[in-house]
Amino acid sequence: MTFTHRHLLGIEHLRPEEIVTLLDLAEDYVALNRAPDKHKDALAGLTQINMFFENSTRTQASFELAGKRLGADVMNMAMQASSISKGETLIDTAMTLNAMHPDLLVVRHPHSGAVDLLAQKVNCAVLNAGDGRHEHPTQALLDALTIRRAKGRLHRLSIAICGDIAHSRVARSNIILLGKMENRIRLIGPPTLMPSGISEFGVEVYDDMADGLKDVDVVMMLRLQKERMDGGFIPSEREYYHRFGLDDDKLSHAKSDAIVMHPGPMNRGVEIDGTLADDINRSVIQEQVEMGVAVRMAAMDLLARNLAALRGVA
Ligand code: NCD
C-alpha cells in the first residue's frame, strides 16, 4: 500500500503518490455518500474520539459523520470549557484517553504543534483537524479533491490563495499540497497579512487582486481570522472588502472558467461578495463541504488499516 503513516498530522509528511492514493479512495466515498445506503464497515468495532479545543462547524460535523458512516463508535468531547494550562491539559488528556483504548483521535487545538505533541503520547492514530496557524491537512485534501474534480487534474494549474495568509493553516497546508503537485501558486493580500519568508515556499506574492488573479484557474478565498489578530492588520473591513474582497469585477481577471473556493466559515461582504459565493456556476463552496466528508472517510480508513497492521491484527 502506498500510504504508510500512523498519523495524519500535516501535508508536509505526505508524498505526492500518497496524496493521490487518498484522493482516489475518497472518490469511492463520494459515490457511497450519494447512495441511499451510506454505510460501510471499514471502521467497525473501532472507537473514534473527536477533541475540539477550538470552535468548529463543518470540520467536526464532517469527521463525526465520516466515522459513523464507516461504522466507528464516535464520541465528541467538549474540550472548550477546559481552562487548565496547555501542556498539562494535553498530556493529562492524552493519558486519560489512552486508557480508554481509542483507535482514532481527531484533534483541533489553537496552538501550532499541539497535535504533534499529543500524538507522541498515545498509541492510536491521531488526525490533525487544525493546529493554530500550522496545518489543517484534511482541509487541503478536500480542497485538492474539489479542484481535481472541477478541473480534471491537480497539476500545472494556476491557483490564487487570497486574503489573510499569515494566520491561516488552510493556506499553509494548501501551499504545501499544491506545491507538491506542481501547481503555480500566487498569494494575494495586504503585506500585513503575508507571513515573513513566504517566498521560500516557491510562490508568487501580490498585493493587488487584478494583477494576482490574472488568468488563474482557481481562486481560493480565506476568512479574515480576527481571533488570531491582536489589532492593526487592516485599516477597516470596508476598505479591506474594497481592495481584497472577491466580487464579479475582480473575478473577471481570472480565466472565464475559474472556480471560486472558500473553506468556511465565510464573512459575506468582508472577503467575498455574498451573491458570488452562492453562484453555482462559479462557486464550489458546497462541493468543498461534500468532499470534506469523503476525504475524512478515506483518511480514517487508510489510518485504520495501518493501525491494524501495526497492532498485528491485520
Ligand atoms: C478553517 C479553519 O478552522 O482553519 N475552517 C475550516 O476548517 N473549514 C478556516 C477558518 O476558520 O477560517
Boltz pocket constraint, residues with backbone or C-beta under 6 A from the ligand:
constraints:
  - pocket:
      binder: B
      contacts: [[A, 55], [A, 58], [A, 59], [A, 129], [A, 130], [A, 132], [A, 136], [A, 139], [A, 169], [A, 170], [A, 222], [A, 223], [A, 225], [A, 263], [A, 264], [A, 265]]
      max_distance: 6.0
